[in-house]
Amino acid sequence: MSPRIKKLVRLVVIGGLVIGVGIQLVPVKGVGVNPPDRFPLGAPPEVEAIMRRACLDCHSNETRWPLYSRTAPGSWLMIRDVTKGRKHLNFSEWGDSDEDERKLDRENCWDQIESGEMPPWFYVYPLHLGAKLSEADKATLKAWMLKDKDKDDGAPKADAPADKK
Ligand code: HEC
C-alpha cells in the first residue's frame, strides 16, 4: 500500500470510530423502558409462544432489549418500531378493549400475517430468525385469530354505526 492510501485508510477507520462512539451520546428516549404489563394475552400457550417470538417485542410492554437495541444506530430504529407498534396494537393493554375490538384486532393480525407484512422482514433478517413463521405456526395463529370470525355479534348490520376506529 502506498503511504497515501495507508493514511486514507487510517483516517477512515479513526473517523468511523469517532462517529460510532459519538452517536452513542445522542439521547434516545424510551429505550429499555417497559411500562407495566397490565393484561395477559389470554391466548392458548402455543399461540402465545409464537407471538412472543414474532410479535410481542413491538406490540406489547414485554419488549426484549438486547445490547444492539440499546446501541446507536440500532436503538434509533428499535425505538421507532416499538413506539409505533405499541401505538397501533399493544397486547399488554389489550384487556381494556372490548371483545368486539379484540376480535377485529385478531382478524387484522391474520391479514397482516397472511399478506406477509408482519412480522416486518427487517425484524426477521438477520437478527430474529426465530420470528420467521412456518406454515404450521401460521395455521396455529390463524385458528386463534379467526376463531370468532363467523360468529354473529348480534348487531344489526344495516343500521350499525360506521366503524368505530
Ligand atoms: C419490528 C417490530 C414489529 C414486529 C415484530 C411486529 N410488528 Fe406489527 N406493526 C409494527 C409497526 C411499526 C406497525 C405500524 C404500521 C407501520 O408503520 O407499518 C405495525 C402494525 C401492525 C398491525 C396493524 C395495526 C393497525 O392499527 O392497523 C397489526 C395488526 C400488526 N402489526 C400485527 C402484528 C403481528 C400479528 C405480529 C407478529 C406476527 C407483528 N405485528 C410483529 C411493528 C412490528
Residues whose N, C-alpha, C, O or C-beta is under 5 A from the ligand:
A	BS01	HEC	A54 C55 C58 D81 K84 G85 H88 L89 D105 N108 C109 Q112 M118 P119 P120 Y123
